[in-house]
Amino acid sequence: MFKKINALFILIFSAFILDSCWIYPDYKDYKIIDGIYYFEDYETMKSVIIPMINQSFSAWHWNDDEFDTKYDKYFGNIEPNSDDQVFFTESSYNYSVRTKSTSSLGKPMEKGSDGTLSAKSISGEYYWITTSYGAVIFYQN
């Protein structure tokens, strides 16, 4: 009886541990230019960026589904990087990710209620994802 309870406990514990882990899927090629990450597809971008986000913001522990939820929820919370959008038209890439270390190459801008753009005030690390149709930024202040 004791062996059955231990086996059941181990099985349940293992299932819980495996469910909460981010398993790195295979991903396609991507390019890093001046510290800016460029991706052709969304899945590859997630495969590379989720571990980076989890390392920067250790309290978040995002998995694939959590990233999708947050991406959809916050998409449009920042203006896209115009340089990256031009790069997309000249290449096969569709997503870019900028971080605080690449902030000298364009600052995240947010649109005010009056339509004017101003620099987003972020004191720590961030992940600014730009696509040809919009952008999202993840950060903690």
Sequence and secondary structure as in RCSB ss.txt:
>XXXX:A:sequence
MFKKINALFILIFSAFILDSCWIYPDYKDYKIIDGIYYFEDYETMKSVIIPMINQSFSAWHWNDDEFDTKYDKYF
GNIEPNSDDQVFFTESSYNYSVRTKSTSSLGKPMEKGSDGTLSAKSISGEYYWITTSYGAVIFYQN
>XXXX:A:secstr
 HHHHHHHHHHHHHHHHHHHS        EEEETTEEEESSHHHHHHHHHHHHHHHSTTT   HHHHHHHHHHHT
TSS   HHHHHHHHTSS  EEEEEGGGGGG   EEE TTS EEE    S EEEEEETTEEEEEE  
